[in-house]
Amino acid sequence: MTGPDYEQYLGDGVYASFDGYQIWLAVNHHNNKVIAIEPEVYASLERYVATLKEKLKEDGDANEG
């Protein structure tokens, strides 16, 4: 479950790949893997992004009024 089909350039020098369990993030080159994100950590990252979006929306709404 690894290989080129599971690798993707995300932008800004960041690459993602999947080893069958963890998502790996690499910088500047797809072989420079520096961060492994386990499923539980990915779930935490998703919660963080959702919370961040809510806070930014609230801040935007507050600035409009």
Summary of the structure (lengths in Angstrom):
residues: 65
radius of gyration: 15.7
end to end distance: 50.3
largest distance: 50.3
contacts: 135
relative contact order: 0.12
helix: 45%
strand: 31%
